Amino acid sequence: GTYKGDDKTLLKLKIQKAEVLNIFSGPPSEKKDDAKYVKDFVALDGKKVICGATTTSIFARELLLEPKMTQSKTNLLTPPKASLEGFDLVTEGVMTLNQTYNLLDVELNPNEQSTAAEELAFLIQKADIIRLWIGTTFNPANNDIVFKKLGLQGRKEIIKLFSEKLTTMNKCFEFKVF
């Protein structure tokens, strides 16, 4: 029975499968490792995103697929998007990562007109677990004066900022750097 002054506790538990997001950006440091990393990445569970033109070329070559441009606005504000069979988002690399970082605190509801950065930020916001696979091959384009003028961080720098932001967002994440 219930008595005056009894404490009651109500507990509601919801169990669901974690939403996993995998992001691959940047070619591996050793070209000979391309096939291994592509194979391992494709085998992961969850959504898959490729950030980088060269990275996309590696996946297309290794998987014998042809990327298709889906949004070709190629200006400094809207990096292009492509599609590659088996991937949820395929886009340019460092610029998209910089823009995505800037959108992580914005409430988003992507549609067909959304940019790659908006889509990626939304995927990150929805994900419970984020795996970032980061290739370390140097890209001289990241040192272009245009990138500096726009305040864009190189891959190494933006990934460090992502780590800090994902921590404040209470996201479970891991990095694989190669």
C-alpha positions as CSV (number, residue, x, y, z in Angstrom):
1,G,0.0,0.0,0.0
2,T,0.8,3.6,-0.1
3,Y,1.5,5.5,3.1
4,K,1.8,9.2,3.6
5,G,5.4,10.2,3.2
6,D,6.4,7.2,1.1
7,D,9.0,8.0,-1.6
8,K,8.2,6.8,-5.1
9,T,10.7,6.5,-7.9
10,L,9.7,6.3,-11.5
11,L,12.2,5.0,-14.0
12,K,11.7,4.9,-17.7
13,L,14.3,3.2,-19.8
14,K,14.5,3.3,-23.6
15,I,16.9,1.1,-25.4
16,Q,17.7,1.7,-29.0
17,K,20.5,0.9,-31.4
18,A,23.1,3.6,-31.5
19,E,23.2,5.8,-34.6
20,V,26.7,5.4,-36.0
21,L,28.4,7.9,-38.4
22,N,31.7,7.1,-40.1
23,I,33.6,9.9,-41.8
24,F,36.7,9.3,-44.0
25,S,38.7,12.4,-45.0
26,G,42.1,12.5,-46.6
27,P,44.2,9.9,-48.3
28,P,46.3,7.5,-46.2
29,S,49.9,8.5,-45.7
30,E,51.0,5.4,-47.7
31,K,49.3,4.9,-51.1
32,K,50.0,1.1,-50.8
33,D,47.5,1.2,-47.9
34,D,44.6,2.6,-49.9
35,A,42.9,-0.7,-50.6
36,K,43.1,-1.9,-47.0
37,Y,41.6,1.3,-45.6
38,V,38.8,1.4,-48.2
39,K,37.9,-2.2,-47.5
40,D,37.9,-1.7,-43.7
41,F,35.9,1.5,-43.9
42,V,33.2,0.0,-46.2
43,A,32.8,-2.9,-43.8
44,L,31.9,-0.6,-40.9
45,D,28.3,-0.5,-39.7
46,G,26.4,2.9,-39.8
47,K,26.3,5.8,-42.2
48,K,29.3,6.6,-44.3
49,V,30.6,9.9,-45.5
50,I,33.6,10.7,-47.7
51,C,35.1,14.2,-47.4
52,G,37.7,15.0,-50.0
53,A,38.0,14.9,-53.8
54,T,41.2,12.9,-53.7
55,T,39.7,10.6,-51.1
56,T,36.6,10.1,-53.3
57,S,38.9,9.2,-56.2
58,I,40.6,6.6,-54.1
59,F,37.3,5.0,-53.1
60,A,36.0,5.1,-56.7
61,R,39.2,3.4,-57.9
62,E,39.3,0.7,-55.3
63,L,35.6,-0.1,-55.5
64,L,35.4,0.2,-59.3
65,L,32.7,2.9,-59.0
66,E,32.1,6.1,-60.8
67,P,31.2,9.2,-58.7
68,K,28.4,11.4,-60.0
69,M,28.1,15.1,-59.3
70,T,24.9,15.9,-57.6
71,Q,25.5,19.5,-56.7
72,S,28.1,21.2,-58.8
73,K,28.0,24.8,-57.4
74,T,31.7,25.1,-57.0
75,N,32.3,28.4,-55.3
76,L,34.0,29.2,-52.0
77,L,30.7,29.2,-50.2
78,T,29.2,25.9,-51.5
79,P,31.6,23.0,-52.0
80,P,30.4,20.4,-54.5
81,K,28.5,17.2,-53.6
82,A,28.7,13.9,-55.4
83,S,27.3,10.5,-55.0
84,L,29.0,7.1,-54.8
85,E,27.1,3.9,-54.4
86,G,27.0,2.8,-50.8
87,F,27.8,6.2,-49.3
88,D,25.4,8.6,-47.6
89,L,27.3,11.8,-48.4
90,V,30.3,12.5,-50.7
91,T,31.8,15.9,-50.8
92,E,34.9,18.1,-50.9
93,G,37.2,17.9,-47.8
94,V,38.7,20.6,-45.8
95,M,36.3,23.4,-46.8
96,T,33.3,21.2,-46.0
97,L,34.8,20.2,-42.6
98,N,35.4,23.9,-41.7
99,Q,31.9,24.8,-42.6
100,T,30.5,21.8,-40.8
101,Y,32.3,22.7,-37.7
102,N,30.8,26.2,-37.8
103,L,27.3,24.7,-38.1
104,L,27.4,22.1,-35.3
105,D,25.5,24.4,-32.9
106,V,22.9,25.4,-35.4
107,E,19.5,23.7,-35.5
108,L,19.3,22.1,-39.0
109,N,16.7,20.4,-41.1
110,P,18.3,19.5,-44.4
111,N,16.5,19.3,-47.7
112,E,17.4,18.9,-51.3
113,Q,18.9,22.4,-51.4
114,S,21.1,21.9,-48.4
115,T,24.8,22.1,-48.8
116,A,27.2,19.3,-47.9
117,A,28.2,21.1,-44.7
118,E,24.6,21.4,-43.6
119,E,24.0,17.7,-44.3
120,L,27.2,16.6,-42.5
121,A,26.5,18.8,-39.5
122,F,23.0,17.3,-39.3
123,L,24.3,13.8,-39.5
124,I,26.8,14.5,-36.7
125,Q,24.1,16.1,-34.5
126,K,21.9,13.0,-35.0
127,A,24.7,10.4,-34.4
128,D,25.4,8.8,-31.1
129,I,28.8,7.4,-32.2
130,I,31.1,9.2,-34.6
131,R,34.2,7.5,-36.2
132,L,36.6,9.8,-38.0
133,W,39.1,8.2,-40.3
134,I,41.8,10.8,-41.1
135,G,44.4,10.3,-43.7
136,T,47.6,12.3,-43.2
137,T,48.9,12.8,-46.8
138,F,49.9,16.4,-47.2
139,N,47.6,18.4,-49.5
140,P,49.4,21.6,-50.8
141,A,46.0,23.1,-51.6
142,N,45.4,23.5,-47.8
143,N,48.2,26.0,-47.7
144,D,46.7,28.1,-50.6
145,I,46.5,31.8,-49.7
146,V,42.7,31.7,-50.5
147,F,42.2,29.2,-47.7
148,K,44.2,31.5,-45.3
149,K,42.2,34.6,-46.4
150,L,39.0,32.8,-45.6
151,G,40.3,31.6,-42.2
152,L,40.0,27.9,-43.2
153,Q,41.9,25.5,-41.0
154,G,43.9,22.7,-42.5
155,R,42.7,19.1,-42.0
156,K,44.9,18.5,-38.9
157,E,43.8,21.8,-37.3
158,I,40.0,21.4,-38.0
159,I,40.1,17.8,-36.7
160,K,41.5,19.0,-33.4
161,L,38.6,21.6,-33.2
162,F,36.1,18.8,-34.1
163,S,37.5,16.8,-31.2
164,E,36.9,19.7,-28.8
165,K,33.4,20.4,-30.1
166,L,32.3,16.7,-30.1
167,T,33.4,16.6,-26.5
168,T,31.2,19.6,-25.5
169,M,28.3,18.0,-27.5
170,N,28.7,14.8,-25.3
171,K,29.3,12.7,-28.4
172,C,31.0,9.4,-28.3
173,F,33.7,9.5,-30.9
174,E,37.0,8.0,-32.0
175,F,39.7,8.9,-34.4
176,K,41.7,6.6,-36.6
177,V,44.7,8.5,-38.1
178,F,46.8,6.9,-40.8
